Amino acid sequence: MPTGDGRHPGGELGLPGRPGPGPGVRDDTTPNRRATRTRRTRETAIELALDLDGGGRAEVSTGLPFLDHMVAQLGKHGGFDLDLKAQGDLNVDAHHTVEDVGIVLGEALASALGDKAGVRRFASISLPLDEALVDVALDLSGRPFLAYEVELAPDAGPLGQPPFDPQLAEEFWRAFATSAGLTLHLRTRSGRNTHHILEASFKGVARALRDAVRVEGAEVPSTKGSL
């Protein structure tokens, strides 16, 4: 796993207004936007390493194959390198594992972004997956907020084995948005297949994050001077 807990440096990133490299592209102005996190409680043990400027390589093991598949979308489509290993009390239920993975991932994102100097900050996308269409909008605002309007069938059953309750996706995003300090909106426009709806949600957040964390200048994108 990548080491270090680098924060975005406060030094000059280049000429103001000059676009920086996107995810997966490094040059002499690229900050070291990496973070590692460890969380150990009576319910879960989690280790995570994140590189925002990686190549989209994701290795995820949580004991919940469906959650692994979803979190891997964040790395692949966000252009991040992500290594995550989690063990949780799945004999009780999946809630603790899902929520704590969201917490740790959000903490790592906030740490890797540091003071957010030069980032684009805002991003949105409508992402389709077959019949499902999901809107995602986010703001790296420092103000945690989740608006979750992802409609699933009332009788939507668990996915994968051990089972993943689709309703837990909302708990994941709430934990992630809170610990990352970002505003996140998700809304379904259409969809019937639960797997398609949830996967479109994760891919949509990944693509929006890829855009929002892109370095395109040198200044913090706020009239307050900080986020």
C-alpha positions in Angstrom: 0.0 0.0 0.0 1.2 3.6 -0.7 2.8 5.2 2.4 2.6 8.6 3.8 -0.1 11.1 4.8 0.7 14.0 2.5 -1.3 17.1 2.6 -1.7 19.6 -0.2 1.3 22.0 0.2 0.7 25.7 0.7 3.4 26.7 -1.8 3.1 27.8 -5.4 1.6 25.3 -7.9 2.4 27.3 -10.9 1.0 30.4 -12.6 -2.5 31.4 -11.4 -5.1 30.2 -13.8 -2.9 27.6 -15.4 -4.5 24.2 -15.4 -2.7 21.6 -13.4 -2.4 17.9 -14.3 -5.5 15.8 -13.9 -5.6 12.4 -12.0 -3.0 10.0 -13.3 -0.8 12.8 -14.7 2.2 14.1 -12.7 4.6 16.9 -13.4 6.9 19.2 -11.3 3.9 21.1 -10.0 1.8 18.1 -8.9 1.2 18.1 -5.1 1.7 15.0 -3.1 -2.0 14.3 -2.7 -1.8 11.0 -0.8 -3.2 9.8 2.6 -3.3 6.7 4.7 -5.8 5.9 7.4 -6.3 3.2 10.0 -9.4 2.7 12.0 -9.8 0.1 14.7 -12.9 -0.3 16.9 -14.7 -3.2 18.6 -16.7 -3.6 15.4 -14.2 -3.0 12.5 -10.5 -2.9 11.6 -9.8 -0.9 8.4 -6.6 0.1 6.6 -6.7 2.5 3.6 -4.3 4.2 1.3 -5.4 6.8 -1.2 -3.5 8.6 -4.0 -5.7 11.2 -5.8 -3.3 11.4 -8.7 -2.9 7.7 -9.3 -4.0 5.7 -12.3 -7.3 4.3 -11.3 -6.0 1.1 -9.6 -8.3 -0.1 -6.9 -7.8 -3.1 -4.6 -10.7 -3.5 -2.2 -11.5 -6.2 0.3 -14.2 -5.7 2.9 -15.8 -9.1 3.2 -18.8 -7.8 1.2 -18.2 -8.5 -2.5 -20.9 -6.1 -3.6 -19.4 -3.3 -1.5 -15.9 -4.2 -2.9 -17.3 -3.8 -6.4 -18.9 -0.5 -5.6 -15.9 1.1 -3.8 -13.6 -0.1 -6.6 -15.7 2.1 -9.0 -14.5 5.1 -7.0 -10.9 4.3 -7.7 -11.3 3.2 -11.3 -13.6 6.0 -12.5 -12.2 8.6 -10.2 -8.7 8.1 -11.4 -7.5 7.4 -7.9 -5.2 4.6 -6.6 -7.0 3.0 -3.7 -6.0 0.2 -1.4 -8.6 -0.8 1.2 -8.7 -3.7 3.6 -11.6 -4.0 6.1 -12.7 -6.7 8.6 -16.0 -6.2 10.4 -18.5 -7.9 12.5 -20.5 -9.3 9.6 -21.9 -12.0 11.8 -23.9 -9.2 13.4 -24.8 -7.3 10.2 -23.1 -5.3 7.4 -24.0 -1.8 8.8 -20.8 -1.2 10.9 -18.5 -2.3 8.0 -20.3 -0.2 5.4 -20.5 2.9 7.5 -16.9 2.7 8.8 -15.5 2.2 5.3 -17.3 5.4 4.3 -15.9 7.2 7.3 -12.3 6.2 6.6 -12.5 6.9 2.9 -13.9 10.4 3.6 -11.2 11.1 6.1 -8.5 10.0 3.6 -10.0 12.2 0.9 -10.0 15.3 3.2 -6.4 14.6 4.3 -5.2 14.1 0.7 -6.8 17.4 -0.4 -5.3 19.4 2.4 -6.1 23.1 2.0 -7.7 22.4 -1.5 -5.7 25.2 -3.1 -6.2 25.2 -6.9 -8.9 22.5 -7.1 -11.9 22.9 -9.3 -14.2 22.3 -6.2 -17.6 21.9 -7.9 -18.7 19.1 -10.2 -21.8 17.4 -11.4 -22.8 14.6 -13.8 -25.8 12.6 -15.0 -24.6 9.0 -15.4 -26.5 6.2 -17.2 -26.2 2.5 -16.7 -28.7 0.7 -18.9 -32.1 1.8 -17.8 -30.8 3.6 -14.7 -29.9 7.3 -14.8 -28.5 9.0 -11.7 -27.7 12.7 -11.1 -24.7 13.6 -8.9 -23.6 17.0 -7.8 -20.9 17.8 -5.2 -19.0 20.6 -3.6 -15.7 20.3 -1.7 -17.1 22.9 0.5 -15.9 21.9 4.0 -19.6 21.8 4.9 -20.9 18.2 5.3 -24.3 17.6 3.7 -26.0 14.7 2.0 -29.2 15.0 -0.1 -30.0 11.4 -1.0 -33.0 10.8 -3.3 -32.1 7.4 -4.8 -35.3 5.6 -5.1 -35.2 1.8 -4.9 -38.0 -0.7 -5.2 -39.7 -1.3 -1.8 -39.0 -5.0 -2.1 -35.3 -4.6 -3.3 -33.5 -7.6 -1.9 -29.9 -8.0 -0.7 -27.1 -8.1 -3.2 -24.1 -10.5 -3.1 -23.0 -13.0 -0.5 -22.6 -12.1 2.4 -25.7 -10.0 1.7 -25.5 -6.2 1.1 -28.7 -4.4 2.0 -29.2 -1.8 -0.7 -30.5 0.7 1.9 -27.0 0.7 3.4 -25.7 2.7 0.4 -27.3 5.8 2.0 -25.4 5.2 5.2 -22.1 4.8 3.2 -22.6 8.2 1.5 -23.7 10.0 4.7 -20.6 8.7 6.5 -18.4 9.6 3.5 -19.8 13.1 3.0 -19.6 13.9 6.7 -16.0 12.8 7.2 -14.8 14.2 3.9 -16.5 17.6 4.6 -18.3 17.8 1.3 -21.8 18.5 0.0 -23.2 15.6 -2.0 -26.4 15.3 -3.9 -27.6 12.1 -5.5 -30.9 11.6 -7.3 -32.3 8.9 -9.5 -34.0 10.1 -12.7 -34.9 6.6 -13.8 -34.1 2.9 -13.0 -35.6 -0.4 -12.0 -32.6 -2.7 -11.4 -31.2 -2.1 -7.9 -27.7 -3.1 -8.9 -27.7 -0.7 -11.9 -29.0 2.2 -9.8 -26.4 1.8 -7.1 -23.5 1.2 -9.5 -24.5 4.3 -11.5 -24.5 6.2 -8.2 -21.0 5.1 -7.3 -19.7 5.7 -10.8 -21.3 9.1 -10.9 -19.7 10.2 -7.6 -16.4 8.9 -8.9 -16.6 10.9 -12.1 -17.7 14.0 -10.2 -14.8 13.7 -7.7 -12.4 13.2 -10.6 -13.5 16.6 -11.9 -13.8 18.4 -8.6 -10.3 17.5 -7.3 -8.6 18.5 -10.5 -5.9 21.2 -10.0 -6.6 24.1 -12.3 -4.9 27.0 -10.5 -3.1 28.0 -7.3 -5.7 29.7 -5.1 -8.2 28.3 -2.7 -11.6 28.4 -4.6 -13.5 30.5 -2.1 -13.9 34.2 -1.4 -13.3 33.4 2.3 -9.8 32.2 1.4 -10.3 28.8 2.9 -12.5 25.7 2.7 
